Amino acid sequence: MKKLLGYLPFHFLLFLIAGICCQFYTDYWNYGIVISACILIFLSLTAYWQRKTLFFVFITWITFFLTGMILVYENDATNHTNYFEKHLKNTSKVILAIDKVLKPGNYHHKYVADVVQVDGKKTTGNVLLNIEKDSTSLLFNTGDFVFFKNKFQDIKSSLNPHQFNYKHYLKKQGINQQVYITHQQILLLDENKVSLLRFIDTFRIKIQKSLRRYHFTDDELAVMNALLLGQRQEISKQLSDNYSKAGAIHILAVSGLHVGVILLILSFILKPLERVNNGKLIKLVLVILSLWFFAILAGLSASVIRAVTMFSAIALGQFFNKRNAVEHSLIFSMFIILLWKPLFLFDVGFQLSYTAVFGIIWIQPVLYQLWKPNFFIVDKGWQLITVSVAAQLGVLPISLFYFHQFPALFFISNLIIIPFLGVILGLGLVVLVLSYESILPVFLEGFYGNVISILNKVVAFVARQESFLFSEISFSALKMIFAYSLIISGFQLFLKLNTKRCFLFFASILAFQCVLILEKYTIAQKSEFIVFHKSKNSIIGIRKGSSFELYHSMDSLQISSQKLLINYKVGENISSQNYRKLSNLMYYDKQVVLIIDKDGLYDIKGLNNPIVLLRQSPKINLQRLVKKLKPAIIIADGSNYKSYIENWKTTCENLKIPFWATYNQGAYVLN
């Protein structure tokens, strides 16, 4: 770690990351490419003139910091004059190019598409295309061009506290608008433009069709498509849940693990080349070409490109065989990836890949040295366990922050799964070639299908051991940062015991404890009244400290499994909660809350400026209600008809009474 801190490009990477974060969260930089280029050229020339002074380092830091800001600004299509939204009219005619086929939802086929034309003008920008499912639906492929009239709409933010923010997620993918459309309202254009993505998609579809001619089950085909072709659309929810609970969900997404396994297989197969002249160089070229061929086969998705770039850099580092070459190669690959796509920094897959690999590089060799078994099989098993533990230590804080669960049997899952993965990937490429040529032998078909079937059964068995799955773990960003500080300082102390490292380790423990105390104090002081948004139902919460009183109109079994409540409980670190049925009157501190249901009764004496909650679409005269009660605010939750809500909103605007509709404004929160 100390030597890495002394590696100058690592400093450049840190300042590049700082610039990316600064621009993403503040949107401070607002200058075009000409001004940006002039500033960078000036700083680069100044750094060159001062290259023999300490001022050189300072200028270089500023240069990379600004580079990060400029990259984020330039990668945001909304900052460019040809962004499609700037040219839209109500009657605009639009042409999209399908860029990516996503996993379909319950009611829509989903695609990411480029807006290439608006009313004949060339434009840029990505959108999420949702096409309603019906029996006549024509499925589109990557590279297809489609035409329709303007039906763009904004993407809604999350409607409840701590709910997954799909709008924020899509923004990181460069998507700010979406389209909901029926098959009858969209037209497939007869375009024959050749593109690499279209060629890859066509080739992959042919492979998938060839696989379906054989007797693989649906789950076997789904896993094959995910592992070998990078396509997860056919994975069932049950299969996905099993892998998630077993701590093996990363297996189903082509990422660093898969590319790392392929690198090991290729290195082993091509090792005899090292004995010939320039054999190592030939081996390096073949390895890198093979990795990028796999990336093309898997669809050149963002996660695949990241992984292949990272392991191509590692292969280069191994070729030069210099000390710390692998670490330096990882830094180099991260630097190149962020220069290409700066917002990858905020991608969970990117973060997990690099933290896992750094964990393996730094921690695994130390763990492996603790015990050296004499038997070959035991030794290989011990290697797999140490790799799994090292990787898990690398990703543990960030996994708890994002997913709030910890599968205690992860080492058993990985001990079994990683050897399976080697067989599936190595033999799978052979199966793909033979099936494509329609010469796949029956015995190989049966053997390969059985391997995947056994893998799925093992994962399902591990997933059923729910007592070993620790879920709903509240873990904040501050906890994540100081947890990494604790892991790093503890590992450094383990490597070498001295006074300085002891001080850093105990300082990390103290800092982590301070975070726990601070968060506990903050929780104890917090109090709020919440009207959640839930379609066709009413859910109200009163939170005081770490206790939560929940009032609802749902079945007792349904309410306990509501995702929106689980998210709130985990996000706010709630330790206890009670469920109660709704009543017509509620109290929060000194504020009275009057709940008016479908019966429309509100003639209660003594009420003065209450909060009024309308639920179940009551048929009332809102003007008369306002005149009688003079409410502080009127709230309409998700149990009301939208037509009623629009009428109430208009009435409140005319009467100048605050109005809140949860279906478009989200949960109402009173602190």
Protein Blocks (a to p, Z undefined) as FASTA:
>chain_A
ZZmmmpmklmmmmmmmmmmmmmmmnomaccdfklmmmmmmmmmmmmmmmmmbmklmmmmm
mmmmmmmmmmmmmmmmklpmklmklmgcfkbccddddfbdcdddfkbccdddddfbgghi
aceddddddddddfklccddehiacddddfbdcddddfbehiacfklmmmmnopabdcdd
dfklpccdddfbdcfklmmmmmmmmmmmmmmmpccdfklmmmmmmmmnopaklpcfklmm
mmmmnopmmmmpccfklmmmmmmmmmmmmmmmmmpghklmmmmmmmmmmmmmmmmmnopp
aklmmmmmmmmmmmmmmmnopghklmmmmmmmmmmmmmmmmmlmmpmklmmmmmmmmmmm
mmmmmmmmmpccfbfklmmmmmmmmmmmmmmmmmmmmmmmmnopacfklmmmmmmmmmmm
mmmmmmmmmmmmmmmnopacfklmmmmmmmmmmmmmmmmmmmmmmmlpcghiacdfklmm
mmmmmmmmmmmmmmpgcfklmmmmmmmmmmmmmmmmmmmmmmmmpccddddddehiacdd
ddehjbccdddfbdfklmmmgmklmmmmmmnopabdcdddddfbdcehjbccddddfkop
abdghiahiacddehhiacdfklmmmmnopabdcddfkbcfklmmmmmmmmmmnopacdd
fklnopaddZZ
